[in-house]
Amino acid sequence: METSQVKPEVNTPASTPAPPKKFTPPKKRGWVKWVRRLVILAVLAGGVVFLLAQCQSAGTQLAAGAYLTETAQVRDLTVSVSGTGPIEPIHSYRATTLVSGEVLEAPFEEGQTVSKDDLLFRIDAKDVEDNIQQLESNIRQQELNLRAAQLNLEDLLERQEDNQEENAKEHNLESNATGVVTEVHVEVGDTISIGAPVADVLDREHMKLTLPFHAADAAGFYTGQTAQVTVDGTLEVLTGAIDELGVTDQVGPGGSLVRQVTIRVDNPGALSDTSRGTASVNGLPCASGGTFTYAESKQITAKESGEIETLNLRKGDWVTDGQIVGSFKKTELDDMDTQIENARIQIENARIQVENAQISLQNARDRLEDYTIRSTITGTVIEKNVDVGDNVGGSASSTAGYTYMAVIYDLSALTFDVRIDELDINKIQVGQKVEITADALDGEQFTGTVDKVNINGTTAAGVTTYPVTVKVDGTPAALKPGMNISAKILVEHAGAVLTIPVDAVKRGNEVLVAGPGRH
């Protein structure tokens, strides 16, 4: 009974189909399905990649073969050229000297404004003034020699024309001056030529007195003005006239400024070169007295050539113009042509001597101008390195440690130079506007104008640059000489013009325009 009851629970037929209940076959079909799905996904992914690659390639080809559109716009266009340089005054003057001496005047100070031709320095020129007087006397003597040679030639030509037999006559030696003989240069038996000096004659009939007058008084004097001369010792008063006026002031007694005035008087007979005196002009007295000198010295010269036979002339003799003082020995034959040629040579030599003396005098007068230094511009004194009492010239400047006696700037306008490259220089023209900024003035901007374009270029490292001068507009107080600035020269400007990018322009300046309906 118990056995029969257990069997139904076992039920073998029912246990036979148990394996199918484990769904083993369905598990096998699901794995295949997933594998198939994965394969399908892989194929789809490859297809997508392939399509994307094909699309990218097609897009690249499309971009390479098509034009990109740009929209034209209205803009302001400016072309400029830049450069740098230091600010400078429009004009400057640095005073130097070519001479040496003590500074007598320097009537200005640093910071002061001076005008063109204003006196800056006056240097003591006494030595040059004395030299000028000597040269003037030398010129007068040389002119007398020239005139004597000319008269001699005229005489010879007249004698030749008249065909006179001068060789048969006695040739007299005549004086051509009036005065006291101070020196005799020839003696009997000497052979001399035409124009040769025979004796020196001193004019004692007239005397000169050179005296210092206060500069302010002498400034109103003139040559020929009447003067009253008082002789020391005798207190005799003589009437004379101003013969020469000094051209520059000198330091006189007590440090006052004086000018030398030369007065000419007739010698009453008692005056000599040891006499002293004083004078007054228009009631204005001289600063101190002086010593008389003889007014003029002359020279007796030969008007003929030949051997001196007689000579009635000794040192200390008084002679008058035209007086016979000797004679030449008679000769059997005088070569008139030779005498005339010699006379012409004498004239030429005398003329050369006069010209040389005049050149020497002019050189001395030119040197005298160097002792007065005046400003060449109107401007402000930046430096004053020399004052009254200082010695200048030679090694004085290097010893004192200065290069210039004074420096003056004309700050009425400012300017600067910039170097422009050879590639840009043809773009620059006078009058173009310039924008200016300074390193020392952050945030400030100034304007200027191109004033000069210099074509004298400078080449360095294979590049040539040209200097361009810019003048600053107005006189900005903030800009100081020496400041470094940057300049932008406005070469070309166009306002409100239709523009397109440079990339849209083909070779040959060709631009493609989209047709209707295309963008």
SVG drawing of the C-alpha trace seen along z (x, -y; Angstrom):
<svg xmlns="http://www.w3.org/2000/svg" viewBox="-2 -180 133 182">
<polyline fill="none" stroke="black" stroke-width="0.4" points="0.0,0.0 2.7,-2.2 4.5,-1.4 1.6,-2.3 1.2,-5.5 4.8,-6.6 4.9,-5.8 2.4,-8.4 4.6,-11.0 7.5,-9.7 5.5,-9.4 8.2,-8.5 6.3,-9.7 6.0,-13.0 9.8,-13.1 10.7,-12.3 9.9,-15.7 11.7,-17.5 14.7,-18.5 12.6,-20.7 11.3,-22.6 14.9,-23.8 14.6,-25.9 18.0,-25.0 17.1,-25.4 15.6,-28.9 18.9,-30.0 20.8,-28.9 18.4,-30.9 18.9,-34.1 22.6,-34.1 22.5,-33.9 20.0,-36.8 22.4,-38.9 25.3,-38.0 23.2,-38.9 22.3,-42.2 25.9,-43.0 26.8,-42.2 24.1,-44.5 25.2,-47.3 28.8,-47.0 27.7,-47.1 25.5,-50.1 28.4,-51.9 30.8,-51.2 28.2,-52.5 27.8,-55.7 31.5,-56.2 31.8,-55.6 29.0,-58.1 30.5,-60.7 33.8,-60.3 32.2,-60.6 30.3,-63.7 33.4,-65.4 35.3,-64.7 32.5,-66.0 32.3,-69.1 36.0,-69.8 35.7,-69.5 32.7,-71.8 34.6,-74.4 37.7,-74.1 35.7,-74.8 33.3,-77.6 33.6,-81.3 32.8,-82.6 30.6,-85.7 31.5,-88.9 29.5,-92.0 30.8,-95.4 31.0,-98.0 31.5,-101.8 34.7,-102.6 37.4,-105.4 40.8,-104.4 44.1,-105.9 47.7,-105.2 50.5,-106.4 54.3,-106.2 55.8,-106.2 59.2,-107.4 60.9,-108.7 63.2,-111.5 64.1,-114.2 62.4,-117.6 64.5,-120.6 63.9,-124.4 63.3,-125.9 66.6,-127.8 69.5,-127.7 72.8,-129.7 75.9,-128.6 78.3,-131.5 82.0,-130.9 85.0,-133.1 87.8,-133.1 90.0,-135.5 91.5,-135.7 91.2,-138.4 89.3,-139.7 85.5,-140.1 84.7,-143.8 80.9,-143.5 78.3,-140.7 74.9,-142.5 72.5,-139.6 71.6,-136.7 70.3,-133.1 66.5,-133.0 66.5,-136.4 65.1,-136.9 67.5,-138.5 66.8,-139.9 68.8,-139.3 71.9,-141.4 71.8,-142.2 75.3,-142.5 76.3,-139.3 80.1,-139.8 82.7,-142.5 86.3,-141.4 89.3,-143.8 90.7,-144.6 93.4,-147.2 96.2,-145.4 94.1,-145.0 93.2,-148.7 96.8,-149.8 97.7,-147.5 94.9,-149.1 96.3,-152.6 99.8,-151.4 98.3,-149.8 96.4,-152.9 99.6,-154.9 101.3,-152.3 98.6,-152.5 99.0,-156.3 102.7,-155.9 102.3,-153.3 99.7,-155.4 102.2,-158.3 104.8,-156.0 102.3,-154.9 101.4,-158.4 105.1,-159.4 105.7,-156.4 102.7,-157.4 103.9,-161.0 107.4,-159.9 106.0,-157.7 103.8,-160.6 106.9,-162.8 108.9,-160.3 106.2,-159.8 106.0,-163.6 109.7,-163.8 109.7,-161.0 106.9,-162.6 108.7,-165.9 111.8,-164.0 114.0,-166.1 117.6,-165.4 117.4,-165.1 120.7,-163.3 122.5,-166.5 121.0,-168.4 121.7,-168.4 119.2,-166.4 118.2,-168.0 117.2,-166.2 114.2,-167.9 112.4,-167.7 108.7,-166.7 108.0,-167.5 108.2,-170.3 109.6,-169.7 112.7,-168.7 115.1,-166.0 115.2,-163.1 117.2,-160.6 119.3,-160.7 119.4,-157.4 121.9,-158.2 125.2,-160.0 127.3,-161.4 128.4,-158.7 125.5,-156.4 123.5,-155.1 119.8,-155.0 116.7,-154.2 113.5,-156.0 111.3,-156.1 114.2,-155.2 114.1,-156.8 116.5,-159.8 115.5,-161.2 112.8,-161.2 111.1,-164.5 109.0,-165.1 106.2,-167.6 106.7,-169.7 104.1,-172.3 101.2,-170.1 100.9,-168.0 98.5,-165.3 97.2,-164.5 95.4,-161.3 93.4,-161.4 90.8,-159.2 87.2,-160.7 84.4,-159.1 82.6,-156.7 79.2,-158.3 80.7,-161.7 82.7,-160.5 79.7,-158.8 78.4,-162.2 81.7,-163.5 82.4,-163.6 85.5,-164.0 86.3,-167.7 84.6,-168.9 86.4,-171.8 88.5,-171.0 90.3,-173.1 93.8,-171.9 95.6,-173.0 99.4,-172.6 100.8,-171.4 103.3,-173.8 102.5,-176.9 98.7,-176.5 98.5,-177.8 95.2,-177.0 95.2,-175.9 92.3,-175.4 92.3,-172.1 89.9,-169.6 89.1,-166.0 91.1,-163.9 90.2,-160.3 87.6,-158.6 88.1,-155.3 85.7,-152.6 85.5,-150.6 85.3,-151.3 88.3,-150.6 88.6,-150.4 90.0,-153.7 91.0,-155.1 88.8,-153.8 87.3,-151.2 85.2,-153.6 84.7,-153.1 86.6,-155.5 87.2,-156.0 90.4,-157.3 90.0,-160.6 92.9,-162.1 93.0,-165.9 95.1,-167.7 96.5,-171.2 98.9,-173.6 102.3,-173.8 103.0,-177.3 106.6,-176.4 107.3,-175.3 105.6,-171.9 107.6,-168.7 107.1,-165.0 107.8,-165.4 105.1,-168.0 102.0,-167.0 98.5,-168.4 94.7,-167.9 91.7,-168.8 87.9,-169.4 85.3,-169.1 82.1,-171.1 82.9,-171.7 83.4,-168.0 86.8,-167.3 89.0,-164.3 89.5,-161.6 93.3,-162.0 96.2,-163.8 98.5,-162.6 101.7,-163.3 101.9,-165.2 103.2,-163.4 104.2,-164.9 101.2,-164.8 102.9,-163.2 106.1,-162.0 107.0,-162.1 109.8,-160.8 111.9,-162.4 112.1,-160.0 114.1,-160.1 112.3,-161.2 115.2,-160.2 117.7,-157.4 121.4,-157.7 124.5,-158.5 124.2,-161.3 126.8,-164.0 125.8,-166.6 123.7,-166.3 122.9,-169.4 120.9,-167.5 121.8,-166.7 119.9,-165.4 118.1,-168.3 117.9,-170.5 114.6,-172.3 113.4,-171.7 110.4,-172.8 108.4,-171.2 110.2,-171.8 113.6,-172.7 116.7,-171.5 118.6,-169.3 121.1,-167.7 121.8,-166.6 122.5,-163.6 125.6,-163.2 125.3,-163.8 125.4,-160.8 126.2,-160.7 123.2,-158.5 120.0,-157.7 117.9,-154.8 114.5,-156.5 112.7,-153.2 114.4,-151.5 113.5,-154.3 109.9,-154.1 109.7,-150.4 111.4,-150.7 108.8,-153.4 106.0,-151.0 107.5,-148.3 107.8,-150.7 104.1,-151.6 103.1,-148.0 105.2,-147.3 103.8,-150.3 100.3,-149.2 100.9,-145.7 102.2,-147.2 99.1,-149.3 96.8,-146.3 98.8,-144.2 98.5,-147.0 94.8,-147.3 94.3,-143.6 96.2,-143.6 94.1,-146.5 90.8,-144.8 91.9,-141.6 92.7,-143.6 89.3,-145.2 87.6,-141.9 89.5,-140.6 88.2,-143.6 84.7,-142.5 85.4,-139.2 85.9,-140.9 82.2,-141.8 79.8,-138.9 76.1,-139.4 73.2,-137.1 72.2,-135.7 68.7,-134.9 65.9,-136.1 65.4,-133.7 65.9,-132.7 69.3,-132.4 69.7,-128.7 73.3,-128.9 75.7,-131.7 79.2,-130.4 81.3,-133.6 81.0,-136.9 82.8,-140.3 86.4,-139.9 86.8,-136.3 89.5,-135.5 88.3,-133.7 89.9,-132.0 92.9,-129.7 92.8,-127.2 90.5,-129.3 87.4,-127.4 88.8,-123.9 90.3,-125.1 87.0,-126.6 85.2,-123.5 82.7,-124.9 82.3,-124.4 80.1,-127.5 80.2,-131.0 76.4,-131.1 73.5,-129.0 70.3,-130.6 67.1,-128.8 64.4,-130.2 61.4,-128.4 58.8,-130.2 58.4,-126.9 59.5,-123.3 60.7,-120.8 62.2,-117.3 63.7,-115.0 62.6,-111.4 64.3,-108.8 62.0,-107.4 62.7,-104.1 63.4,-104.2 60.2,-102.2 58.1,-104.9 59.9,-108.2 58.0,-108.7 54.8,-108.8 56.0,-111.8 55.2,-115.3 55.6,-118.8 52.4,-119.9 51.2,-116.4 49.7,-116.2 51.5,-114.4 50.2,-112.9 52.8,-113.2 53.1,-111.5 56.0,-111.8 57.4,-109.0 57.5,-111.4 53.9,-112.6 51.7,-109.5 48.2,-110.0 48.9,-113.4 48.9,-113.9 50.1,-116.7 49.9,-117.6 52.4,-118.8 53.1,-119.3 55.9,-117.9 58.1,-121.0 61.0,-119.5 61.8,-116.3 65.6,-115.8 66.8,-113.6 70.3,-113.2 69.9,-109.6 72.0,-107.5 72.7,-103.8 73.3,-101.4 73.1,-97.6 71.8,-97.7 68.9,-100.0 68.6,-103.6 66.7,-106.2 66.0,-109.8 65.6,-112.7 62.1,-114.3 61.7,-117.5 58.4,-118.0 57.2,-121.3 55.0,-121.0 51.8,-123.0 51.7,-125.8 54.1,-125.9 53.0,-123.3 54.5,-124.1 54.7,-120.4 57.1,-119.6 60.7,-120.4 63.8,-120.3 65.4,-116.9 62.2,-114.9 61.9,-111.7 58.7,-111.6 56.9,-109.2 55.4,-110.6 52.8,-109.1 52.7,-110.9 49.2,-110.7 50.1,-109.9 46.6,-109.3 43.0,-109.4 39.7,-108.6 36.5,-108.9 33.2,-107.0 34.3,-104.8 32.8,-101.4 35.3,-98.6 35.7,-94.9 38.4,-92.6 41.6,-92.2 41.1,-88.4 38.0,-89.1 40.2,-90.7 41.6,-88.4 44.8,-89.0 44.4,-91.9 42.2,-93.7 39.2,-91.6 36.2,-91.2 33.3,-88.7 29.8,-90.0 27.0,-87.6 24.1,-87.5 20.4,-88.1 19.0,-85.8 22.4,-84.6 24.1,-85.3"/>
</svg>
